[in-house]
Amino acid sequence: MAKSNLKAKGQAFIVFDTTSAASRAIEEVNGFELFDKPMQLDFAKTRSDATVLREEGEPGLERWKRGRLAEKERKQAIEAQKNNQLKRPAAAPELATRPAKTTKGAGLKATGTNAAAVIPDEYLPPNKILFLRDLPENYDADGLFTIFSRFEGFREVRMVPGRKGIAFVEYEAEAGAISAKEATAGMQLGDEGKGIRVTYQRQ
């Protein structure tokens, strides 16, 4: 399987039936010149989809894909958090050494430039509760139930009293939430044709 994205340009994965056959291919082909460049062969760090499908069937492959997607989103969340921390301005030296002073509102969360870096909603790590936004005003819990109950481990839809356009959907485990988010993010509902926003609930 050749990779077509730019980051993996010049890379490919080849699946063999046995480890010994793959080892023999590495020994015989490693260093072989292709288009005036020596090829570099090594074992992949993870199993291929074809191998998982052969060993565990369709259910196993679906679990494998969900796990891979969850790991990707966790890495994106960590990377986004690191980037936000790097952008935070350093505290001024005189402020850093100033003695602590009790002020009004002590104990409230800071909202200034020195507040803890906030991860964008799109990069929050997976959990079992989804946060829905930009829903049509005429959509109720029954309409959302029809859409989200078809995913594994569905538990409930929770509307927010007095707040239009938002709702929460809870599953028994992350796997169901991951599948639902992947399938429904950007889904167009109602007559306006505007896609809904589906992210994980902020913990």
N, C-alpha and C positions, 0 to 999 in steps of 0.2 A: 504494500500500500504506500504510494508516494504521497508526500506532504506537499500541499499547494500553497499554504500560507507563507508569507515572507519570512517570518521568524524561523520556520523549519525548512526553508528552501535548501535543496541539496540533500535532504534526509528522506529515508524510506524505511518501512518496517516490512519484514518478510517472516511469515509464520510457517513453522515446520511442524510435522506431526510429533516428533520426539526431540528431546534435548540433545541426544547424541547426533542427530542429523544436523541440528543447528551448530553444534560444536565443530563438526566436520566442515561445514560451509565456511565458518570463520577461519579455520586453519588453511583452507585451500584458496579462499578468495581475498582474505585480508591483504591489503597492499597492492591489489591488482589495479593497474592504471585504467581509468575510464575518462575519456576526454582530457587526456594528458594530466590527470590528477589521481594519485593513489587513493583507493577507497579505504575507509576505516570502519571495521565491523566490530560490534560488541553485542552482548546480550541486552535486551530491553530491561528497564527497571521494574516494569509491571507487566501483567499478563495482557495479551491482546483481547479485543472483543470476540474474535473468532475462537480463541482458546476457552474463554469463559462460556461462550454459547455451547461449545462442544462438551464441556465438563459439567455445566450446571443448568443448561437449557435456557429457555426464554425468561423464566422468572429470575434466575440467577443473573442473567445479563441485565435485566432491568434494575436489579438491586445494585449491580456493579456500576451502571451508568449514573444512578442517583447518588451513590457514594462519591463518584468522581466529580460530579457537579457540586456536591456539598463541599468537598475539599477545595475545589477551585474558588468557590465563593468565600470560604474561610480565609484563603490566602489573599484574596482581593480586599477583604475587610482589614486584615492585618497591615497590608501594604498601604491602604488608604489612611489608616490610623497613624502609621509612621510618617507619611507625607504631611499630614496635618500637624504633627508634633514638630517636624522640621521647620514648618512655616511660622510657628508661634514665635513672637518677638521675645527676646530675653528680658528679664526684669531689670530695671535700672538699679545700679549698685546701691544708691542711697536708699531706695525703697526696700531692697533686699535686706539691708542691715537695720532698718528702722524697727524699734521695738513694737510688739503687738499691741493693739489698742482695741478695746471693746467698743463697738459701734452699733448703731441701730441696724436691725436686720441680720444680726449675727446668726450663722447657721443656715442661711439661705444659699442656694447654689449661685456661684459666680457667673456673671454674664458678660464680663469685659473681655479684653484681648488676652488676659492671662488665664481664662477659664480652660478647663481640660478640653483637649481636642475632641471634636464631635465627628463621628464617622458618618458620612452621607448615608441616607436611607438605602440607596441602591447597593451599598457594599456591606450592609449588616450581615453578620454570620447567620447561617440557617438556624431556625428553631421551629417549634411545632405550631406557632401562631402566625397567621398572615394578617397584614394591615392593608385594607383596601381603601383607595381614595379615588376621587373623580367619578363616583358612581352617579348614574342618572337619578334625579330626584324621585322618580316614580318607581325605583327599584326597591323592593322590600326583602325581608328575610326569606320568603318563599322563593322569590326569583333567584336569589343567591344560592339557596339550598339546592335548587335544580342543577346549577352549574358546578358547585364545589363538592356536593355529596358523592359524586362519581369517583372521587379519588380515594385511595386506600387510607383507612383509619380515620375517616371524617367523624368529627365529634359534634360541632355546632357552629351556627352563625350567630354573631352578636352584633346587633345594631346599637348605635349610640343615641340615646334619647335626646332630642333637641338639636342634634347635629345631622345635617343632611350630607349625603355624598360620601360617607365613610362607614366602615364596618370592620369587624374582626372575624376571622374564620379559624377555628382551632381543629387540630388533628391529634391523634393519639401519639404520633411520633414524627420526627423530622422528615422521614421518607415521604409521607403523604403530602406534607406542606411543600417540599421541594418539587414534587411532581406537579402539584396544583399551580405553584408559582410559575414554573416553566411553561405550562400550557395556557395560562390565562393572562399573564402580564401583557398589557397592551390590547387586550380583547375589547372590541367595540360593542358597546351596549346602548340601547335606546336609539332614538332617531337622530341625535346629533352626530353620531359617528366618531365620537371622541374615545380614545382608548383609556381603559382604567389603569391606575397605578397599583401594582401589587408588590409589596415588600414584606420582609419579616418584621414582626413586632420588635420594637426597641426594648431590650431587657434592662 
